[in-house]
Amino acid sequence: MTGTGQLQLLAEDEEDLAVISAALQDAVAKVGDVSFEARARRLTIAFNRYRWEAGARQRVRSAFQVGGVLDLKARKIRRDRKDAVLELLAIRFDAGEAPGGVLTLSFAGGGDLRAEVECIDAVLADVSEPWPTPRAPKHAD
């Protein structure tokens, strides 16, 4: 966290990635907020992140970026509907030929993004001031 309470995280291994996954649980984005730059090997997603760490009902605009992306595949995501909402459940890494593997972003409703990566190289940064939200995400027990 910065002095202003904005989260800034870097992931270079699976443990770091688990921290980012927890921070992004229940974050929402529109399909149009997902950007893959094949030449730059970069995946960027702008999320409205629920601030679990705040202890209050707040969201904040956050940027999640993954470097070293060799390929990106989407499953059950309506890419033709840029306004369709994606709710992130979790991010996981399945190791391949070290240090590479597949980073999977799983969304509510069964959709996912699978990024083949050279290594784990991810950043999460809050980019706005938080705002109040009337509801907290709920999970079945």
C-alpha positions as CSV (number, residue, x, y, z in Angstrom):
1,M,0.0,0.0,0.0
2,T,1.1,3.5,-0.6
3,G,0.7,6.3,2.0
4,T,-2.6,7.2,0.4
5,G,-4.0,3.7,1.0
6,Q,-3.8,2.8,-2.7
7,L,-2.7,-0.8,-3.3
8,Q,0.3,-1.5,-5.5
9,L,1.4,-5.1,-5.8
10,L,4.0,-7.0,-7.9
11,A,3.9,-10.7,-8.6
12,E,7.0,-12.7,-9.6
13,D,6.0,-16.1,-8.3
14,E,2.9,-18.1,-7.4
15,E,2.7,-16.8,-3.8
16,D,2.8,-13.2,-5.0
17,L,0.1,-14.0,-7.6
18,A,-2.1,-15.5,-4.8
19,V,-2.0,-12.2,-3.0
20,I,-3.1,-10.3,-6.2
21,S,-5.8,-12.9,-6.8
22,A,-7.2,-12.3,-3.3
23,A,-7.1,-8.5,-3.8
24,L,-8.9,-8.8,-7.1
25,Q,-11.6,-11.3,-5.9
26,D,-15.0,-10.0,-7.0
27,A,-13.5,-7.2,-9.1
28,V,-15.6,-6.3,-12.1
29,A,-14.6,-5.2,-15.6
30,K,-16.3,-4.8,-18.9
31,V,-15.1,-6.9,-21.9
32,G,-14.0,-3.6,-23.5
33,D,-11.7,-3.0,-20.5
34,V,-9.5,-6.0,-21.5
35,S,-6.6,-5.1,-23.8
36,F,-4.1,-7.6,-25.2
37,E,-1.1,-6.1,-27.1
38,A,0.4,-9.1,-28.9
39,R,3.5,-7.2,-30.1
40,A,4.2,-5.8,-26.7
41,R,3.3,-9.2,-25.1
42,R,1.1,-7.4,-22.6
43,L,-2.3,-8.0,-21.1
44,T,-4.0,-5.1,-19.3
45,I,-7.4,-5.1,-17.6
46,A,-9.0,-2.2,-15.9
47,F,-11.1,-3.4,-12.9
48,N,-13.5,-1.8,-10.4
49,R,-12.0,-3.7,-7.4
50,Y,-13.8,-4.3,-4.1
51,R,-11.5,-3.1,-1.3
52,W,-11.5,-6.1,1.0
53,E,-8.6,-4.6,2.9
54,A,-10.5,-1.4,3.8
55,G,-13.1,-2.9,6.1
56,A,-15.7,-0.7,4.5
57,R,-17.9,-1.0,1.5
58,Q,-15.7,0.6,-1.1
59,R,-14.5,0.0,-4.7
60,V,-11.6,1.5,-6.5
61,R,-10.5,1.6,-10.1
62,S,-7.4,-0.7,-10.5
63,A,-5.2,-1.7,-13.3
64,F,-3.9,-5.3,-13.6
65,Q,-1.2,-5.9,-16.1
66,V,0.7,-9.1,-17.1
67,G,3.9,-9.0,-19.1
68,G,5.6,-11.7,-21.2
69,V,2.3,-12.9,-22.6
70,L,2.9,-15.3,-25.6
71,D,-0.7,-16.1,-26.3
72,L,-4.2,-15.3,-25.0
73,K,-7.3,-17.4,-25.3
74,A,-10.8,-16.6,-24.1
75,R,-13.5,-19.2,-23.3
76,K,-17.2,-18.3,-22.7
77,I,-16.5,-14.6,-23.0
78,R,-18.7,-12.5,-25.3
79,R,-15.9,-10.5,-27.1
80,D,-18.5,-9.0,-29.4
81,R,-20.3,-7.3,-26.5
82,K,-17.8,-4.7,-25.2
83,D,-20.2,-3.7,-22.4
84,A,-20.6,-7.2,-21.0
85,V,-19.6,-7.4,-17.4
86,L,-16.9,-9.9,-16.1
87,E,-16.7,-10.7,-12.4
88,L,-13.3,-12.1,-11.4
89,L,-13.3,-15.1,-9.1
90,A,-9.6,-16.0,-9.0
91,I,-6.3,-16.0,-10.8
92,R,-4.1,-19.2,-10.9
93,F,-0.9,-20.3,-12.4
94,D,-0.2,-23.7,-13.9
95,A,3.5,-24.2,-14.4
96,G,4.8,-25.3,-17.7
97,E,8.4,-25.3,-18.9
98,A,10.1,-23.3,-16.2
99,P,9.7,-20.4,-15.6
100,G,6.7,-20.3,-18.0
101,G,3.2,-21.6,-17.8
102,V,-0.4,-20.6,-18.1
103,L,-2.0,-17.9,-16.0
104,T,-5.8,-18.3,-15.9
105,L,-8.3,-15.7,-14.9
106,S,-11.6,-17.3,-13.9
107,F,-14.8,-15.4,-14.1
108,A,-18.3,-15.9,-12.7
109,G,-20.5,-17.8,-15.2
110,G,-17.7,-20.1,-16.2
111,G,-15.7,-17.9,-18.6
112,D,-12.0,-17.5,-18.4
113,L,-8.9,-15.9,-20.0
114,R,-5.9,-18.2,-20.4
115,A,-2.6,-16.4,-20.9
116,E,0.5,-18.4,-21.9
117,V,3.3,-16.5,-20.2
118,E,7.1,-16.6,-20.3
119,C,7.1,-16.2,-16.5
120,I,5.0,-14.7,-13.8
121,D,5.3,-10.9,-14.3
122,A,2.1,-9.2,-13.0
123,V,1.3,-5.8,-11.4
124,L,-1.8,-4.6,-9.7
125,A,-2.2,-0.9,-8.9
126,D,-5.1,1.2,-7.7
127,V,-5.5,4.2,-10.1
128,S,-8.3,6.2,-8.5
129,E,-9.7,7.3,-5.1
130,P,-12.1,4.8,-3.6
131,W,-15.9,5.4,-3.7
132,P,-18.6,3.9,-1.5
133,T,-20.7,1.0,-2.8
134,P,-24.0,0.0,-1.3
135,R,-23.3,-3.8,-1.4
136,A,-20.5,-6.1,-0.4
137,P,-20.0,-9.2,-2.6
138,K,-21.6,-12.3,-1.1
139,H,-20.3,-15.9,-1.3
140,A,-22.2,-19.1,-0.6
141,D,-20.9,-21.0,2.5
